[in-house]
Amino acid sequence: MQDSELKYFKEILESRKDQIIKNIKGVNDELNQLSSLELNDEGDHASVDNSSMVESAIVRQQEKELREINVTLGKIASGDYGICEMCEDPIGFQRLKVKPHAIYCIDCREIVEKSK
């Protein structure tokens, strides 16, 4: 992969990482505010519990993506970026444009998906 392509993907990944960190902080602040509310009835409790559950699920998903991005940034630094972890062939540029932190080429991703 060319240096200009690596720089392109690194910028995208770092931008996404910053956005995720900002999102997680905002959700955690919101959850802290919800937990400090004085609730008067069961409807209020149910609403807060539901919101907390949804927000927590979002945070877990974003934390997972953040871990994947950090691993990918490490691969860029070490020169291993864009190589499929299964077949060790290059991951296509178009696939990386769609998911810059992809670890599998499209064929291997399908194999992994079907085996789940």
Z-matrix of the N, CA and C atoms (Angstrom, degrees):
N
C 1 1.459
C 2 1.528 1 108.53
N 3 1.312 2 115.18 1 139.75
C 4 1.463 3 120.64 2 -178.35
C 5 1.525 4 111.23 3 -73.53
N 6 1.333 5 115.90 4 155.05
C 7 1.462 6 121.39 5 179.69
C 8 1.525 7 111.98 6 -58.76
N 9 1.320 8 116.95 7 -38.18
C 10 1.465 9 119.95 8 -179.34
C 11 1.533 10 110.57 9 -65.42
N 12 1.333 11 116.80 10 -37.11
C 13 1.467 12 120.66 11 177.40
C 14 1.528 13 110.72 12 -68.26
N 15 1.324 14 116.57 13 -42.42
C 16 1.469 15 120.21 14 177.37
C 17 1.523 16 110.73 15 -60.53
N 18 1.316 17 116.24 16 -43.32
C 19 1.469 18 120.59 17 179.33
C 20 1.530 19 110.02 18 -62.24
N 21 1.328 20 116.31 19 -42.77
C 22 1.467 21 122.02 20 178.86
C 23 1.527 22 110.58 21 -57.30
N 24 1.331 23 116.65 22 -50.77
C 25 1.461 24 120.22 23 -178.14
C 26 1.524 25 111.59 24 -69.03
N 27 1.313 26 117.38 25 -36.35
C 28 1.470 27 120.33 26 178.52
C 29 1.530 28 110.39 27 -62.19
N 30 1.317 29 116.67 28 -42.52
C 31 1.472 30 120.47 29 179.06
C 32 1.530 31 110.84 30 -63.94
N 33 1.318 32 116.64 31 -42.98
C 34 1.470 33 120.48 32 178.34
C 35 1.527 34 109.94 33 -61.22
N 36 1.333 35 116.43 34 -46.84
C 37 1.465 36 120.65 35 -178.00
C 38 1.527 37 111.69 36 -64.76
N 39 1.325 38 116.97 37 -42.62
C 40 1.471 39 119.58 38 179.52
C 41 1.521 40 111.51 39 -66.06
N 42 1.325 41 116.75 40 -37.21
C 43 1.460 42 120.85 41 177.29
C 44 1.527 43 110.26 42 -64.65
N 45 1.324 44 116.75 43 -45.42
C 46 1.469 45 121.14 44 178.74
C 47 1.521 46 110.48 45 -63.51
N 48 1.325 47 116.70 46 -40.65
C 49 1.469 48 121.48 47 178.47
C 50 1.528 49 110.16 48 -59.31
N 51 1.331 50 116.64 49 -47.28
C 52 1.470 51 120.43 50 178.64
C 53 1.524 52 111.10 51 -59.85
N 54 1.333 53 116.93 52 -41.76
C 55 1.456 54 121.25 53 179.85
C 56 1.522 55 111.44 54 -64.54
N 57 1.327 56 116.78 55 -42.70
C 58 1.468 57 120.51 56 179.72
C 59 1.523 58 110.51 57 -63.87
N 60 1.321 59 117.13 58 -44.48
C 61 1.472 60 120.63 59 179.37
C 62 1.527 61 109.84 60 -59.66
N 63 1.326 62 116.16 61 -42.86
C 64 1.476 63 121.24 62 178.34
C 65 1.531 64 110.05 63 -63.12
N 66 1.349 65 117.07 64 -44.15
C 67 1.466 66 121.49 65 179.47
C 68 1.528 67 111.15 66 -61.56
N 69 1.318 68 116.58 67 -46.90
C 70 1.470 69 120.83 68 -178.09
C 71 1.520 70 109.98 69 -62.03
N 72 1.317 71 116.86 70 -43.56
C 73 1.466 72 120.16 71 178.54
C 74 1.528 73 110.38 72 -60.83
N 75 1.326 74 116.81 73 -44.25
C 76 1.466 75 120.73 74 179.82
C 77 1.515 76 112.24 75 -62.86
N 78 1.330 77 116.80 76 -42.73
C 79 1.470 78 120.77 77 179.44
C 80 1.525 79 110.01 78 -66.45
N 81 1.324 80 117.07 79 -42.94
C 82 1.465 81 119.58 80 179.15
C 83 1.524 82 111.25 81 -63.12
N 84 1.326 83 116.80 82 -39.16
C 85 1.469 84 120.12 83 176.24
C 86 1.530 85 110.38 84 -62.45
N 87 1.323 86 115.98 85 -42.28
C 88 1.470 87 120.93 86 179.41
C 89 1.534 88 110.72 87 -64.58
N 90 1.326 89 117.01 88 -42.78
C 91 1.467 90 120.44 89 178.48
C 92 1.524 91 111.17 90 -62.89
N 93 1.326 92 116.62 91 -39.13
C 94 1.464 93 120.15 92 177.27
C 95 1.530 94 110.99 93 -63.92
N 96 1.325 95 116.36 94 -38.88
C 97 1.464 96 120.01 95 177.79
C 98 1.527 97 110.91 96 -66.44
N 99 1.336 98 116.61 97 -41.32
C 100 1.465 99 120.03 98 178.75
C 101 1.522 100 111.51 99 -62.62
N 102 1.326 101 116.42 100 -40.05
C 103 1.464 102 119.29 101 -177.31
C 104 1.528 103 112.16 102 -70.88
N 105 1.332 104 116.90 103 -19.89
C 106 1.460 105 119.31 104 -179.30
C 107 1.530 106 113.12 105 -92.42
N 108 1.333 107 117.51 106 -2.03
C 109 1.462 108 121.10 107 179.76
C 110 1.527 109 111.09 108 -71.07
N 111 1.303 110 115.33 109 144.92
C 112 1.463 111 120.33 110 172.76
C 113 1.523 112 107.15 111 -92.29
N 114 1.322 113 115.10 112 110.58
C 115 1.463 114 120.56 113 -175.32
C 116 1.519 115 110.11 114 -97.64
N 117 1.328 116 115.60 115 139.59
C 118 1.455 117 120.69 116 -172.94
C 119 1.524 118 114.96 117 -99.31
N 120 1.312 119 118.34 118 -25.84
C 121 1.464 120 118.01 119 -177.51
C 122 1.528 121 110.83 120 -144.43
N 123 1.339 122 114.44 121 174.86
C 124 1.461 123 120.66 122 -176.95
C 125 1.529 124 112.17 123 -64.62
N 126 1.309 125 117.23 124 -32.65
C 127 1.466 126 121.00 125 178.13
C 128 1.520 127 111.25 126 -62.97
N 129 1.328 128 115.87 127 -42.82
C 130 1.465 129 119.85 128 177.42
C 131 1.528 130 110.40 129 -63.28
N 132 1.349 131 116.00 130 -44.48
C 133 1.469 132 120.20 131 179.03
C 134 1.530 133 110.80 132 -60.33
N 135 1.320 134 117.13 133 -44.10
C 136 1.469 135 121.38 134 -179.16
C 137 1.525 136 110.56 135 -63.64
N 138 1.309 137 116.21 136 -42.67
C 139 1.462 138 120.33 137 179.82
C 140 1.526 139 111.41 138 -62.61
N 141 1.336 140 116.74 139 -45.13
C 142 1.465 141 121.54 140 179.39
C 143 1.523 142 110.24 141 -66.07
N 144 1.332 143 117.06 142 -42.34
C 145 1.468 144 120.39 143 179.08
C 146 1.530 145 110.52 144 -61.88
N 147 1.318 146 116.77 145 -42.85
C 148 1.465 147 120.97 146 179.27
C 149 1.531 148 110.63 147 -63.37
N 150 1.312 149 116.41 148 -46.26
C 151 1.469 150 120.44 149 178.43
C 152 1.519 151 111.12 150 -61.13
N 153 1.327 152 116.09 151 -42.05
C 154 1.461 153 120.43 152 179.79
C 155 1.521 154 111.37 153 -63.61
N 156 1.332 155 116.79 154 -40.43
C 157 1.458 156 120.99 155 179.38
C 158 1.531 157 111.10 156 -63.00
N 159 1.304 158 116.24 157 -45.88
C 160 1.464 159 121.18 158 -179.44
C 161 1.528 160 110.09 159 -64.50
N 162 1.309 161 116.35 160 -47.64
C 163 1.465 162 120.93 161 -179.41
C 164 1.528 163 110.92 162 -62.11
N 165 1.318 164 117.66 163 -40.53
C 166 1.467 165 121.22 164 178.76
C 167 1.525 166 111.25 165 -63.92
N 168 1.315 167 117.16 166 -39.34
C 169 1.465 168 121.19 167 177.84
C 170 1.531 169 110.30 168 -64.33
N 171 1.312 170 116.34 169 -40.31
C 172 1.467 171 120.46 170 178.08
C 173 1.525 172 110.12 171 -63.76
N 174 1.321 173 116.59 172 -43.94
C 175 1.462 174 120.82 173 179.60
C 176 1.527 175 110.41 174 -61.77
N 177 1.330 176 117.60 175 -44.02
C 178 1.471 177 120.24 176 179.13
C 179 1.522 178 111.37 177 -59.86
N 180 1.324 179 116.91 178 -43.48
C 181 1.464 180 120.89 179 179.42
C 182 1.528 181 110.87 180 -64.61
N 183 1.312 182 116.71 181 -41.81
C 184 1.460 183 119.52 182 -179.42
C 185 1.527 184 111.48 183 -71.15
N 186 1.327 185 117.45 184 -33.77
C 187 1.465 186 120.12 185 175.62
C 188 1.528 187 110.44 186 -64.61
N 189 1.330 188 116.67 187 -37.93
C 190 1.468 189 121.08 188 176.65
C 191 1.528 190 109.96 189 -62.67
N 192 1.324 191 116.43 190 -47.01
C 193 1.460 192 120.40 191 178.97
C 194 1.530 193 110.74 192 -62.46
N 195 1.320 194 116.98 193 -38.26
C 196 1.461 195 121.38 194 178.81
C 197 1.529 196 110.79 195 -62.60
N 198 1.336 197 116.99 196 -42.32
C 199 1.475 198 120.32 197 176.91
C 200 1.531 199 110.22 198 -61.86
N 201 1.333 200 117.07 199 -43.19
C 202 1.462 201 121.40 200 178.85
C 203 1.532 202 111.00 201 -62.35
N 204 1.309 203 116.84 202 -40.79
C 205 1.464 204 121.00 203 178.99
C 206 1.520 205 110.46 204 -65.37
N 207 1.332 206 117.61 205 -42.54
C 208 1.467 207 120.55 206 178.99
C 209 1.528 208 111.38 207 -61.94
N 210 1.328 209 116.80 208 -41.14
C 211 1.463 210 120.63 209 176.44
C 212 1.530 211 109.52 210 -62.17
N 213 1.317 212 116.50 211 -43.94
C 214 1.465 213 121.32 212 -178.90
C 215 1.525 214 111.46 213 -64.17
N 216 1.323 215 117.63 214 -41.31
C 217 1.467 216 120.23 215 177.11
C 218 1.528 217 110.51 216 -62.16
N 219 1.333 218 116.67 217 -35.30
C 220 1.462 219 120.60 218 174.86
C 221 1.527 220 111.44 219 -64.48
N 222 1.327 221 116.23 220 -37.92
C 223 1.471 222 120.40 221 177.79
C 224 1.526 223 111.12 222 -66.45
N 225 1.317 224 116.64 223 -36.81
C 226 1.468 225 119.49 224 176.88
C 227 1.526 226 108.99 225 -63.08
N 228 1.330 227 116.13 226 -44.81
C 229 1.457 228 120.49 227 -179.06
C 230 1.524 229 112.28 228 -63.54
N 231 1.323 230 116.86 229 -35.24
C 232 1.469 231 120.44 230 -177.04
C 233 1.528 232 113.07 231 -89.98
N 234 1.335 233 117.13 232 -7.03
C 235 1.461 234 120.65 233 179.31
C 236 1.515 235 114.39 234 86.96
N 237 1.333 236 117.73 235 13.09
C 238 1.464 237 122.01 236 -178.68
C 239 1.522 238 113.10 237 -101.73
N 240 1.320 239 117.55 238 9.02
C 241 1.461 240 120.77 239 -174.92
C 242 1.521 241 111.39 240 -70.54
N 243 1.335 242 115.03 241 141.95
C 244 1.453 243 121.08 242 173.69
C 245 1.514 244 114.32 243 84.15
N 246 1.329 245 116.70 244 14.39
C 247 1.464 246 121.57 245 178.97
C 248 1.532 247 108.16 246 -109.71
N 249 1.327 248 116.59 247 128.99
C 250 1.459 249 121.91 248 179.99
C 251 1.530 250 109.87 249 -64.28
N 252 1.320 251 116.48 250 132.03
C 253 1.462 252 121.17 251 -179.53
C 254 1.520 253 112.91 252 -73.54
N 255 1.331 254 117.30 253 -14.47
C 256 1.459 255 119.77 254 -179.12
C 257 1.532 256 111.38 255 -95.78
N 258 1.327 257 117.15 256 -56.94
C 259 1.472 258 120.43 257 -174.94
C 260 1.524 259 113.14 258 -98.78
N 261 1.324 260 116.42 259 -10.96
C 262 1.469 261 124.06 260 179.46
C 263 1.525 262 113.82 261 65.86
N 264 1.326 263 116.91 262 18.00
C 265 1.458 264 121.70 263 172.39
C 266 1.529 265 108.23 264 -87.67
N 267 1.332 266 117.03 265 160.42
C 268 1.469 267 118.80 266 176.45
C 269 1.532 268 111.17 267 -63.62
N 270 1.322 269 115.14 268 141.23
C 271 1.467 270 121.02 269 173.75
C 272 1.523 271 106.17 270 -82.34
N 273 1.311 272 117.31 271 134.31
C 274 1.457 273 121.59 272 -177.04
C 275 1.517 274 113.52 273 -59.75
N 276 1.328 275 115.61 274 145.81
C 277 1.466 276 121.83 275 -179.13
C 278 1.524 277 111.05 276 -57.94
N 279 1.336 278 117.19 277 -42.69
C 280 1.464 279 120.36 278 -178.94
C 281 1.523 280 111.15 279 -63.52
N 282 1.332 281 117.09 280 -38.67
C 283 1.476 282 120.97 281 177.37
C 284 1.524 283 109.64 282 -63.27
N 285 1.319 284 117.40 283 -43.33
C 286 1.463 285 120.84 284 179.91
C 287 1.525 286 111.32 285 -67.75
N 288 1.329 287 117.40 286 -30.65
C 289 1.464 288 119.41 287 176.26
C 290 1.524 289 110.28 288 -64.94
N 291 1.326 290 116.84 289 -37.16
C 292 1.459 291 121.41 290 179.90
C 293 1.531 292 110.63 291 -75.11
N 294 1.331 293 116.00 292 -42.92
C 295 1.466 294 121.19 293 -179.10
C 296 1.531 295 108.18 294 -138.38
N 297 1.336 296 116.57 295 89.10
C 298 1.467 297 120.31 296 -174.85
C 299 1.530 298 114.39 297 -61.69
N 300 1.325 299 117.58 298 -19.73
C 301 1.457 300 119.85 299 179.38
C 302 1.539 301 112.01 300 -102.42
N 303 1.342 302 115.86 301 23.84
C 304 1.468 303 120.58 302 178.06
C 305 1.529 304 109.81 303 -64.07
N 306 1.336 305 115.59 304 141.21
C 307 1.466 306 119.45 305 177.68
C 308 1.524 307 112.03 306 -109.63
N 309 1.347 308 116.11 307 -9.71
C 310 1.458 309 120.74 308 179.63
C 311 1.522 310 110.32 309 -124.73
N 312 1.332 311 115.69 310 147.74
C 313 1.460 312 119.92 311 169.84
C 314 1.532 313 106.68 312 -68.92
N 315 1.297 314 117.05 313 170.96
C 316 1.467 315 120.69 314 -174.49
C 317 1.529 316 111.45 315 -63.15
N 318 1.340 317 117.96 316 -39.03
C 319 1.470 318 120.64 317 -179.32
C 320 1.530 319 111.10 318 -65.81
N 321 1.313 320 116.77 319 -46.24
C 322 1.467 321 120.27 320 -178.99
C 323 1.531 322 111.15 321 -68.76
N 324 1.327 323 116.50 322 -33.14
C 325 1.465 324 119.14 323 177.19
C 326 1.518 325 110.36 324 -61.73
N 327 1.325 326 116.54 325 -40.89
C 328 1.464 327 120.60 326 177.89
C 329 1.517 328 110.97 327 -62.93
N 330 1.318 329 117.43 328 -40.37
C 331 1.469 330 121.35 329 177.87
C 332 1.530 331 109.97 330 -62.08
N 333 1.324 332 116.53 331 -45.63
C 334 1.463 333 120.68 332 -179.97
C 335 1.520 334 110.88 333 -63.57
N 336 1.330 335 116.58 334 -42.94
C 337 1.469 336 120.80 335 179.90
C 338 1.526 337 111.22 336 -61.74
N 339 1.334 338 117.17 337 -42.94
C 340 1.454 339 120.97 338 -178.89
C 341 1.518 340 111.77 339 -69.45
N 342 1.316 341 117.52 340 -29.38
C 343 1.466 342 119.75 341 -178.33
C 344 1.529 343 112.46 342 -79.57
N 345 1.329 344 117.68 343 -10.26
C 346 1.469 345 120.39 344 179.91
C 347 1.479 346 110.89 345 -79.19
